Amino acid sequence: MARTRPLAGREISQQASVFAGLCIAERGRLEEMKYQVCFKPRSMKDLKKIPFKFRRQIVKKIEGVGDNLAGDVKQLTNFTPEYRLRVGDYRVLFEIADGTIVVYRVRHRREAYRK
């Protein structure tokens, strides 16, 4: 995949709608990360709805999770996806599969665990 940084700026890459998942791939960063981070299309829609100030914080924390699951990560019980990352009032719901972190949802804490 080409070098992309769709979430750091105000615009979301058009490639996000083409692919089933979007991966953060910056030159030199991918080798440093223990996990590759991929976003499902629904998580991209969730991020578009979040104000830019918070979106920037969330993306920074998600990138940090790629390094040994650093941050406020907790394994959830009786809930799918299996893990959550707490970023202020927002929750990032994700799973880990084959060395890849798949982000399913990014929601406000009051809505994160509703079905």
C-alpha positions as CSV (number, residue, x, y, z in Angstrom):
1,M,0.0,0.0,0.0
2,A,1.2,3.5,-0.7
3,R,2.3,5.8,2.0
4,T,-0.8,7.2,3.6
5,R,-1.7,9.3,6.7
6,P,-5.4,9.8,6.3
7,L,-6.3,10.5,9.9
8,A,-3.7,13.1,10.9
9,G,-5.2,15.9,8.8
10,R,-8.7,17.1,8.2
11,E,-9.2,15.0,5.1
12,I,-9.8,11.2,5.1
13,S,-8.1,9.5,2.2
14,Q,-10.3,8.4,-0.7
15,Q,-8.5,5.0,-0.6
16,A,-10.3,4.2,2.7
17,S,-13.6,3.7,0.9
18,V,-11.9,1.4,-1.7
19,F,-10.3,-1.0,0.7
20,A,-12.1,-3.1,3.3
21,G,-9.6,-1.9,5.9
22,L,-7.1,0.9,6.0
23,C,-3.6,0.5,7.4
24,I,-1.4,3.2,8.8
25,A,1.8,2.9,6.9
26,E,4.4,5.7,7.2
27,R,7.9,5.3,5.9
28,G,10.1,3.9,8.6
29,R,7.3,3.6,11.2
30,L,6.0,0.2,10.1
31,E,9.2,-1.5,11.0
32,E,9.2,0.0,14.5
33,M,5.6,-1.1,15.3
34,K,5.1,-4.5,16.7
35,Y,1.6,-4.6,15.3
36,Q,0.2,-3.3,12.1
37,V,-3.0,-1.1,12.6
38,C,-5.9,-1.5,10.2
39,F,-9.2,0.3,10.3
40,K,-12.5,-1.1,9.3
41,P,-14.8,1.2,7.2
42,R,-17.2,1.7,10.1
43,S,-14.3,3.0,12.3
44,M,-13.4,5.5,9.6
45,K,-17.0,6.8,9.6
46,D,-16.8,7.1,13.4
47,L,-13.6,9.1,13.2
48,K,-15.1,11.5,10.7
49,K,-17.8,12.4,13.2
50,I,-15.4,13.2,16.0
51,P,-14.1,16.8,16.3
52,F,-10.6,17.3,14.9
53,K,-9.0,18.1,18.2
54,F,-10.1,14.7,19.7
55,R,-9.5,12.8,16.5
56,R,-5.8,13.8,16.5
57,Q,-5.4,12.5,20.1
58,I,-7.2,9.2,19.2
59,V,-5.0,8.6,16.2
60,K,-1.9,9.3,18.2
61,K,-3.0,6.8,20.9
62,I,-3.9,4.2,18.3
63,E,-0.4,4.5,16.8
64,G,1.0,4.0,20.3
65,V,-1.0,0.8,20.8
66,G,0.9,-0.6,17.8
67,D,4.0,-0.6,20.1
68,N,3.5,-3.4,22.5
69,L,-0.1,-2.5,23.3
70,A,1.0,0.6,25.1
71,G,-1.7,2.8,26.7
72,D,-4.9,2.2,28.6
73,V,-5.8,-1.1,26.9
74,K,-8.1,-3.6,28.6
75,Q,-9.4,-7.0,27.6
76,L,-13.2,-7.1,27.6
77,T,-15.2,-10.0,28.9
78,N,-18.3,-11.3,27.1
79,F,-18.0,-8.6,24.4
80,T,-16.9,-8.5,20.8
81,P,-14.4,-6.9,19.9
82,E,-12.2,-8.2,22.6
83,Y,-10.1,-5.1,23.5
84,R,-10.7,-1.5,24.2
85,L,-8.4,1.5,24.3
86,R,-9.5,4.5,26.5
87,V,-8.7,7.9,25.1
88,G,-10.3,10.5,27.3
89,D,-14.1,10.2,26.8
90,Y,-13.7,8.0,23.7
91,R,-13.2,4.2,23.4
92,V,-11.5,2.5,20.6
93,L,-12.8,-1.1,20.2
94,F,-10.4,-3.5,18.5
95,E,-9.2,-7.1,18.1
96,I,-5.8,-8.5,17.6
97,A,-5.4,-11.1,14.7
98,D,-2.1,-12.4,13.3
99,G,0.0,-9.5,14.4
100,T,-2.6,-6.9,13.2
101,I,-4.7,-4.7,15.3
102,V,-8.1,-4.3,13.6
103,V,-10.0,-1.3,14.8
104,Y,-13.8,-1.8,14.6
105,R,-15.3,1.2,16.3
106,V,-14.3,4.6,17.8
107,R,-17.2,5.8,20.0
108,H,-18.0,8.1,22.9
109,R,-17.9,6.2,26.2
110,R,-21.6,6.4,26.8
111,E,-22.3,4.7,23.4
112,A,-19.3,2.4,23.1
113,Y,-20.8,-0.7,24.6
114,R,-24.3,-0.5,23.3
115,K,-25.3,-2.9,20.6
